[in-house]
Amino acid sequence: MNDPRSVIAATIDLDQPHHGITLEASGPAAADHLLGLDLRSDCRLTDHWLRGDDVTAVYESTDARHLRTTAMWRLRPAAVGTRAWELVASAQTSLLQSDSMLAVISEIDATNILWGTCVDGVVQWHTDPSAAAICVLLRRGGPARTDDTSVLVAVHPGDARRLTIRRDGKRSVVECWLFSTALEKGVLLRSRVLAAIGPAADATRWAADLAASFAASPPMLTT
């Protein structure tokens, strides 16, 4: 996925769904990976298509869960100076009942983290982790980078099961865990996660506005 309206080069390798959207790194820093799909097992790509700004791929897990997951990465409207993407994930199984849990993974070159909670439509930032967080803001900069940007990762409050961060050296891995309930045959679960990159200056404002707008949107319907 390349967006000609932005200087940010974004690509997707459908054979590597756990990488999600790869953003070209600046300077010697490693590339960021946003909205990767982790099925908790090996998987195979069974179908894919491109429609407008949407890239859709279908994956089958190779474990005993027989989980069939559709991932749709789409470019999302955002304020000037920012780029935003959304992953819409859906899961179903051919079994009478199966474990549906999966994670949306983002690996970001940053360790300065703020946790965002949403109260009455307003996002508030905290330096300490919060079980009520619906988003995280990762701020960065320094000699390893030629840019000065921040990255937002947000899960819809109607879909969130667990939002965690683990650190790997100078990088942070954001894990948005979805679909904690058992999945029955004939049922389709849907959820979505947002990621955005924008200027470090005033990052708490633009990230809060974007996360609040995302949280206010209707939750995905399951069938």
N, C-alpha and C positions, 0 to 999 in steps of 0.2 A: 504494500500500500504506500504510494508516494503522493504527497499532497503538494501540488505546484504552488499553492497559495502561501506556503510557509518555507522558511529556510531550514526547518527541521526535516531531516530525511527519515522516514518511517517505513519499515519493511516487515513483512510477515513470511516466515517459512512454514508452510502448512504441514511439513513433515516433522516439525519441531514445535508442537503446540504449547509446550511448557515455556517456550521463549516468548510467545505472544507477539507483541509489537516491539521490534528492536529499533531503538533510536540511535542514530550515528553519534558516536562520542566526539567531544571536542578535546583537543590536546591529547595527552597521554592517558586520560581517564578511560576506564572500561565503558562499554556501551550499556545503556539501560535497557531492561526488558520489562514491558508493561503488559498487564492483563494476559499472562500466560495461563494455560489450562493444565491443571494437574489432576489426572484421573486416578492417581494412587496405584497405577499399574501401567505396564506397557499397553500401547494402543495402536490401532492401525487406521489410517485415513481411508474412508470408504467412498466419500463423495465430496465435491466442493464446487462452488460457483461464485461469480462476481456479479453484483447488481448495484450500479451507481457507486456510492461510497461504502457499500457493505461487502465484506468478504466473509463467506460462510463455508464452514467445513464440518463434516460429520465423522465422528470417531467411534470405534468399537473397542471397548476394553478387552484385554486378553485374559483377564482373570475370571473367577467363578461368578462374579456379579452380573455378567452379561449386560453391562451398562452401555447404552448408546447415547452419546452426547453430541449435540449440535452447538457449535460455537459460531456466533456472528459478531465479528469485529466491525464497528462502524465509526466513522468520523462524526463528531458531535459539534454543533455550533458552540462557539466560545467567544469571549471578548477579544478585542484587538490585542495582539501580543501574546496570546496564549493558544495552545493547541489542546484539544480534548478528544478522547476516544471512549467508546463504551463497548463492553463485551456483554452480549446477551447469551446466556448459557441455558440450555434445556437438556433434560435427562429423562430417559425411559428405559425399560427393561423388558425382555421377553420372558422372564421368570415370573412365577406367581407373586414373589416378593423378593426384594433385593436391597442391598445397602447403597444408598444414592449419594453419600457424602463425597464431595470433591472440593477442590480449592482453586481459586484464581490467584495467581502468584505474580508479584511485581518485584524485580530486583533492581535496586536503584543505588547509584554512586553517591551516597549521602548518609550521614549518621546523626544529623541534628534534626530531631523529630518533635513535632507537636501533635497531640491527639485532639480530635474535634468531636464534641457532643452537640446535639441539636435540641434546643428547648424553645418551644413556641415559634418554630421556624427560623431561629437564629442560631448560627454555629458559634460556639465558644471554644477557645483553644486552651489546652492544658499541657504542661510539661511532663506530667506523670501519666502512665498508661491508665486507661479507664475501660471498664467492661461495657460502659454505655457508649463508647466511641463508635461513630459511623464513618469516620474518615481520619486520615493522617496526612500531615504536611511535612515533607522532607526538604530541608533547606541545605544549600551547599554553596560551594565557591572555593577559592583558594588556588595555590600554584599548580595543582594537577589539572585545572580546567581553565579554558579560555573563555567560558561563559559564566554567568552568574544567575542561575535559575533555581526554581523550586518545583517540586513535583507533588501533586495531590493524588491520593487514591481514596475513593469513597465507595462504600457499599450502600445500597438502598436500605433504609431502616426496616422496610417491610420484608426484606429478604435476608438480612444479616443473621448469621448464626454465631460466628466468632471471627474477630479481627485481631491478628497477632503480628508482631514484628520480631524477627531474629536478626542479629548482626553477624556479618561474615567479613571480618577485617574492617575495611573502610566502606563497606557496602551494607545496605539494609534489604532484607527480604520481607515484603509485606504479604501476608497470607490471609485471604478472605475466604472463610470456610462456608460452604453452602449446602443446602439439602440434608439436614440432619435426620429427617424422618425417614422411615422405611418407604421404599418405592414399590408400588404394586403394578402388576401387568395392566396395561391400558391407561395408566396415569402418566401425564406429561408434566414435569416440574420445570419452572422457568425462574430465572433470576438474572440480575445484571450488576455489573461493577463499572465504575467510572475511573478514568485516569486522565490527568492533565499536566501539562508542563507550561510554566510561564515565568515571568521575571521575578527575581528574588525581592526586588523593591516592591513593597506593598503586597507581598504574597499572602499575608493573612487575610487581606481584604478580598482579593479576587478569588482565592481558594474558598473562603467562607461563602461568598456569593454563589459560586458554582455548586458547592456541596449542598447549600440550602435549597437551591433550585432543583437539584437532582432529588433530594429527599422529599420535596413537595410533589414530585410527579407521581402518578398512580403506580402502585406496585404491579408487577407482571401477574397475569392470570395463569393459573394452573388448570389442567383439564384431566 
